[in-house]
C-alpha cells in the first residue's frame, strides 16, 4: 500500500502575534513546516500534500520539497475540511498519514512504527498528560476500545478528567477517509469540521482502531505561541547535544549550544559554551572549539584549535591549524596544515599555505599565499579598485613587514622581504627586499601646538 502524507499548514496562528504565518516561524534556523516536510520525505511517500491557506504565497515561497503537492484551503473550516481538500489527488488504495505544519519534532522511529502497525486501520497517535486541559480526549469503553475523540469545548465534566489526549496525527486508508469526510458535521462549539469525528464513524463501521504513544512528549507538541516555540527549540537542541556526546564529542555545557543544520564530529572533539553551527559543519579528530564561536558550512581538520569569538563561513581548514581569537574567515578561505590565523584578522577567498602565519590585525582577500609565509600586523591586500577584484600572489617563505599595503594585482616571489610600512604596487622578485616609504626627517627643537 503506497503512502501519501497530508501536512496541514493553513492556519493563521494569531497567538504568535506576528505578520508571518505560524508554520514559517523558525526552529533551529528552519521553518516549522520544513521540519515536517523533511521528516515526511524520509518516509519515502508517493506524494506529500501540503494544505496551505493563510498568507499562502509566503508559505509557498518559504518551503521546498521535490515531492510536494500544494493544496489550497480557501476557507479554514477545520481539520476534516483541510484533509478533504487533498483527497481528490490521492488514490483509494493509498494509506494516508496526516501531519501538522506546526508540530516539527515527530521522530522517524515513531512514525515508521505508527504507519506499519496502522496498516488497513484507523491509527491515532495519542499521549497521556498530567494535565490534559485544552486537548481532545480519547474516550474508551469499559473494554478499553476507542469510541470517540471529544474536543475540550465539547467535553462534559467526566470526559475532562481523561488524561489520554489526541495529538492530531492520524493515519487511515484513503478509501475510508473518502467515505467518512463528506459525512462530517460542523454542529459543535467551534463550528468546524473536525477530523477527529471520523473515530465515531470508524466505530460504527467496525473498523479497527490502533493507538500508539510516542517515546517523547516533544514529538507531538505543537507551536501556538513564542513560549512554546522556545521550549521546542531547547528540546531540539538538547536532542542534538546528546547525539554529539554519544558520538564522542565533549560539550562544556550541553544547554549552551545551537545546531542549525548538520554537525558532524569525529573522536575527542571539545566544544565550549555558546557556539553556533549553521549549514553543514564537519569537525575532525581532536578539534577544540573555544567559546562563542560561529561556524557555517565549514570543514575543520584534525587537531585544529579555534579560540574564542572566531567566525568562520564557507571555509576549509587543514590539520593542526590555529585560529583566533576574534578571527573572521569568509567564504572561499582555505588553510593548509599548520597555518595560523590570529586575532582581529579577516580572510576572504584566499588560500593560506602550510605553516604560514597571519597573526593579527590584517586583511587578506583574493590571495594565494605560499608556505612558511609571515604576514605582519596591519597588512592588507588592496584587492578592489571600486569595480573589479584582483589577486595577490605571495610565494613561499616570504616575510611581509607590518603595516604593509599590497596593491593587487601583484606578485611576491619566493623568499622576498617587504619592509614595514611599505605600499607595494609592483611585483617583487624572489629573494628581493622591497621598501616603499617616504624619507624620514627629524626636526630639532620642535614646538608642539598649544590650545589658544
C-alpha positions in Angstrom: 0.0 0.0 0.0 1.6 3.3 -1.1 1.8 6.1 1.4 0.5 9.7 0.9 1.3 12.3 3.5 -1.0 15.2 4.1 0.5 18.2 6.1 -2.0 20.7 7.4 -0.4 24.2 7.3 -3.3 26.6 6.5 -3.8 28.2 9.9 -3.1 31.8 10.8 -1.6 31.4 14.2 -2.9 34.5 15.8 -1.3 33.8 19.2 2.1 34.2 17.6 1.4 37.9 17.3 3.2 38.1 14.0 2.8 39.1 10.4 4.5 35.8 9.5 2.4 32.6 9.0 2.8 30.4 12.1 4.3 27.5 10.1 7.0 29.8 8.8 8.4 30.7 12.2 11.8 29.1 12.6 13.1 26.3 14.8 16.9 25.7 14.5 17.0 28.2 11.7 14.4 26.3 9.6 10.7 26.9 9.2 8.5 24.7 11.4 6.7 23.3 8.3 10.1 22.5 6.6 11.0 20.2 9.6 7.7 18.3 8.9 8.4 18.1 5.2 11.9 16.8 5.7 10.7 14.1 8.1 7.8 13.2 5.8 10.3 12.9 2.8 12.4 10.4 4.7 9.4 8.1 4.9 9.6 8.0 1.1 5.9 8.5 0.4 4.4 8.5 -3.1 3.4 12.1 -2.6 3.4 14.8 0.1 0.3 17.1 0.0 0.7 20.4 1.8 -2.6 22.1 2.6 -2.0 25.9 2.8 -4.3 28.9 3.3 -3.4 32.0 5.3 -0.8 34.0 3.5 -0.3 31.1 1.2 2.2 32.8 -1.1 4.6 33.4 1.8 4.2 29.8 2.7 4.9 28.6 -0.9 7.9 30.9 -1.2 9.5 29.8 2.0 9.2 26.0 1.7 10.8 23.5 -0.5 10.2 19.8 -1.4 10.8 17.8 -4.5 7.7 15.7 -3.9 5.4 18.4 -2.8 1.8 18.8 -4.0 0.2 22.2 -3.0 -3.4 22.1 -1.9 -5.2 25.5 -1.3 -7.8 25.6 1.5 -9.5 28.8 0.6 -11.6 28.8 3.8 -10.3 27.4 7.0 -13.2 25.3 8.1 -11.4 22.8 10.3 -9.1 19.8 10.1 -11.6 17.5 8.5 -12.2 20.0 5.7 -8.5 20.5 5.2 -7.8 16.8 4.7 -10.8 16.6 2.4 -9.2 19.2 0.1 -6.2 16.9 -0.6 -8.2 13.6 -1.1 -9.1 14.1 -4.8 -5.5 13.6 -5.8 -4.9 10.6 -3.6 -5.8 7.1 -4.9 -8.3 5.0 -3.0 -5.7 2.3 -2.4 -3.3 4.6 -0.6 -2.6 4.9 3.1 -2.9 8.5 4.3 -0.8 9.9 7.1 -1.9 13.3 8.5 0.8 15.5 10.0 0.8 19.2 11.1 3.0 22.0 10.0 3.3 23.4 13.5 4.4 20.0 15.1 8.0 19.9 13.9 9.8 17.2 16.0 7.9 14.0 15.5 10.5 11.2 15.3 11.2 8.9 12.3 11.1 5.8 14.5 7.7 6.8 15.9 6.2 7.4 12.5 7.6 4.3 10.9 6.2 2.1 13.7 2.9 4.0 13.7 2.4 3.5 9.9 3.4 -0.1 10.0 1.1 -1.0 12.9 -1.8 1.0 11.5 -1.9 -0.5 8.0 -5.5 -1.0 7.0 -6.8 0.5 10.2 -7.6 3.9 11.6 -4.4 4.9 13.5 -4.4 7.6 16.3 -1.1 8.9 17.8 -2.1 9.7 21.4 -0.3 10.6 24.6 -1.2 10.8 28.3 -0.5 14.1 30.0 -0.7 15.1 33.7 -2.9 18.0 32.7 -4.9 17.4 29.5 -6.7 20.8 29.6 -7.3 22.2 26.1 -6.9 18.9 24.2 -9.3 16.5 22.6 -9.8 13.5 24.9 -9.6 9.8 23.8 -12.9 8.2 25.0 -12.7 4.5 25.6 -15.3 1.9 26.6 -15.1 -0.5 29.5 -13.1 -2.9 27.4 -10.5 -0.2 26.6 -11.6 0.2 23.0 -11.6 3.7 21.5 -15.1 5.1 21.0 -14.6 8.7 20.1 -12.4 11.8 20.4 -14.1 14.7 22.2 -12.7 18.2 21.9 -12.2 20.3 25.1 -15.1 22.7 24.3 -17.5 19.9 23.7 -16.4 17.6 26.6 -18.6 17.0 29.7 -17.1 17.2 33.2 -16.4 13.4 33.3 -14.7 13.4 29.9 -12.5 16.3 31.0 -10.9 14.1 33.7 -9.4 11.8 30.9 -5.6 12.2 30.6 -5.1 10.5 27.3 -5.3 13.0 24.5 -5.4 13.1 20.7 -2.2 14.6 19.2 -3.9 15.1 15.8 -1.6 12.8 14.0 -3.6 10.1 12.3 -3.4 7.5 9.5 -6.2 5.7 7.6 -6.9 4.1 4.3 -7.8 6.8 1.7 -11.0 4.9 0.7 -12.3 5.1 4.2 -11.4 8.8 4.5 -13.3 9.5 1.3 -16.4 7.8 2.7 -16.2 9.5 6.1 -15.2 13.1 5.5 -18.2 14.1 3.4 -20.4 13.0 6.3 -18.8 15.3 8.9 -20.9 17.9 10.6 -19.9 21.3 12.0 -22.5 21.2 14.7 -20.0 21.8 17.5 -18.7 24.7 19.7 -16.2 25.7 17.1 -18.5 25.4 14.1 -15.8 23.4 12.3 -15.5 20.0 10.6 -13.3 18.0 13.0 -11.2 15.3 11.6 -11.5 13.6 15.0 -15.2 12.9 14.3 -14.2 10.1 12.0 -13.4 8.0 15.1 -17.0 7.5 15.9 -17.7 6.7 12.3 -14.9 4.0 12.4 -16.6 2.5 15.5 -20.0 2.4 13.7 -18.3 0.8 10.6 -16.5 -1.7 12.9 -13.1 -0.5 11.6 -10.2 -1.5 13.8 -8.7 1.5 15.7 -5.0 1.4 16.6 -3.5 3.8 19.1 0.2 4.4 20.0 2.1 6.8 22.2 5.5 8.4 21.1 8.6 7.9 23.2 8.9 11.6 23.9 6.3 14.2 24.6 8.1 16.9 22.5 7.5 14.7 19.4 3.8 15.7 19.4 4.0 19.1 20.8 2.7 21.9 18.6 3.6 25.6 18.5 0.8 28.1 19.3 2.9 30.9 20.8 6.5 32.0 21.1 6.9 30.4 24.5 6.1 27.0 23.1 8.4 27.7 20.2 11.3 28.5 22.6 10.6 25.3 24.6 10.7 23.2 21.4 13.9 24.9 20.3 15.5 23.8 23.6 14.1 20.2 23.2 15.6 20.0 19.7 19.0 21.4 20.8 19.1 19.0 23.8 18.5 16.1 21.5 21.3 17.2 19.1 23.7 17.8 22.0 23.0 14.3 23.4 23.7 12.8 19.9 27.0 14.6 19.7 28.1 13.4 23.1 27.1 9.8 22.3 29.2 10.1 19.1 32.3 11.0 21.2 32.3 14.8 21.5 32.6 16.7 24.8 30.4 19.8 25.4 31.3 22.2 28.1 27.6 22.8 28.7 25.0 20.8 26.6 22.5 23.5 27.4 24.5 26.2 25.6 25.0 25.0 22.0 22.9 25.8 18.9 22.9 23.5 15.9 21.1 25.0 13.0 21.9 22.4 10.3 24.1 19.3 10.2 27.1 19.0 12.5 29.5 16.0 12.1 32.1 15.4 14.8 35.0 12.9 14.9 36.5 11.5 18.1 37.5 13.6 21.0 36.1 16.9 19.8 35.6 19.6 22.5 33.1 22.4 22.1 33.0 25.2 24.6 29.9 27.3 25.5 27.7 29.4 23.3 28.8 28.1 19.9 26.5 28.2 16.9 26.8 25.8 14.0 24.9 26.5 10.7 24.6 24.7 7.4 26.9 21.7 7.1 29.9 21.7 9.5 32.5 18.9 9.8 34.9 18.7 12.8 37.8 16.3 12.6 39.6 14.4 15.4 40.7 16.4 18.5 39.3 19.7 17.3 38.8 22.3 20.0 36.2 25.0 19.6 36.5 27.9 22.0 33.6 29.8 23.5 31.3 32.0 21.4 32.4 30.7 18.0 30.1 30.7 14.9 30.7 28.2 12.2 28.8 27.9 8.9 29.4 25.4 6.1 33.0 24.6 7.2 35.3 21.7 7.4 37.8 21.8 10.2 40.8 19.4 10.0 42.2 17.2 12.8 43.9 18.8 15.7 42.8 22.3 14.9 42.0 24.8 17.7 39.6 27.7 17.4 40.0 30.3 20.1 37.0 32.4 21.4 34.8 34.6 19.2 36.0 33.3 15.9 33.5 33.4 13.0 34.0 31.0 10.1 31.8 30.9 7.0 32.4 28.7 3.9 36.0 27.8 5.0 38.1 24.7 4.7 40.8 24.2 7.3 43.6 21.6 7.2 45.1 19.7 10.1 46.6 21.3 13.2 45.7 24.9 12.2 45.3 27.6 14.9 42.6 30.2 14.7 41.7 33.2 16.7 40.6 34.7 19.0 38.4 37.2 17.1 39.2 35.8 13.7 36.8 36.1 10.7 37.2 33.6 7.8 34.8 34.4 4.9 33.7 32.1 2.1 36.4 30.7 -0.1 39.1 30.6 2.6 41.4 27.6 2.6 44.1 27.0 5.2 46.7 24.3 4.7 48.1 22.2 7.5 49.7 24.1 10.4 48.6 27.5 9.2 47.9 30.1 11.8 45.4 33.0 11.7 45.3 35.2 14.8 43.3 37.9 16.5 41.4 40.5 14.5 42.3 39.0 11.1 39.8 38.8 8.2 40.5 36.4 5.3 38.2 36.1 2.2 38.6 33.9 -0.8 42.3 33.2 -0.1 44.5 30.2 0.3 47.0 30.3 3.2 49.8 27.8 2.7 51.3 25.2 5.0 52.9 26.7 8.2 52.1 30.3 7.2 51.0 32.9 9.7 48.7 35.9 9.6 48.8 36.6 13.3 47.0 39.9 13.9 45.2 42.9 12.6 45.3 42.1 8.9 43.1 41.6 5.9 43.9 39.1 3.2 41.4 38.8 0.4 41.6 37.3 -3.1 45.1 35.9 -2.4 47.3 32.9 -2.8 49.8 32.6 0.0 52.6 30.1 -0.1 54.3 28.0 2.6 56.1 29.4 5.7 55.0 33.0 5.0 54.8 35.6 7.8 52.3 38.4 7.3 52.9 41.2 9.7 50.4 43.1 11.7 48.3 45.7 9.9 48.9 44.2 6.4 46.2 44.4 3.9 45.7 43.2 0.3 44.2 46.0 -1.7 42.1 43.7 -3.9 39.3 46.1 -5.0 39.5 49.1 -7.3 35.9 50.1 -6.8 34.7 48.0 -9.8 36.8 44.8 -10.0 38.7 42.4 -7.8 42.3 41.4 -8.3 44.6 38.7 -6.9 47.7 39.0 -4.8 50.2 36.1 -5.1 52.7 35.5 -2.4 55.4 32.8 -2.8 57.0 30.5 -0.2 59.0 31.9 2.8 58.0 35.5 2.1 58.3 38.0 5.0 55.8 40.8 4.9 56.5 43.6 7.4 53.9 45.3 9.5 51.6 47.9 8.1 52.1 46.9 4.5 49.6 47.5 1.7 49.8 45.1 -1.2 48.1 46.7 -4.2 46.7 43.9 -6.4 47.4 42.6 -8.9 50.8 42.0 -7.5 53.2 39.0 -7.0 55.9 38.5 -4.4 58.5 35.9 -5.3 59.8 33.1 -3.0 61.9 34.4 -0.2 61.0 38.1 -0.8 61.1 40.5 2.1 58.8 43.5 2.4 59.9 46.4 4.7 57.4 47.5 7.3 55.2 50.4 6.3 55.5 49.8 2.5 52.9 50.2 -0.2 53.8 47.6 -2.9 52.2 48.0 -6.3 54.8 46.3 -8.5 56.0 42.7 -8.5 58.8 41.7 -6.2 61.2 39.1 -7.4 62.5 36.1 -5.4 64.8 37.0 -2.5 64.5 40.7 -3.1 63.9 43.3 -0.4 61.3 45.9 -1.2 60.9 49.1 0.7 58.4 51.9 -0.2 58.4 54.7 2.3 58.7 58.5 2.4 62.1 59.7 3.6 62.2 60.4 7.3 63.0 63.9 8.6 64.0 64.7 12.2 63.4 68.4 13.1 65.3 69.8 16.1 63.6 71.9 18.8 60.1 71.2 17.5 57.4 73.1 19.4 54.1 71.3 19.8 51.0 73.3 19.0 49.1 74.7 22.1 45.5 75.4 22.7 44.6 79.0 22.2 
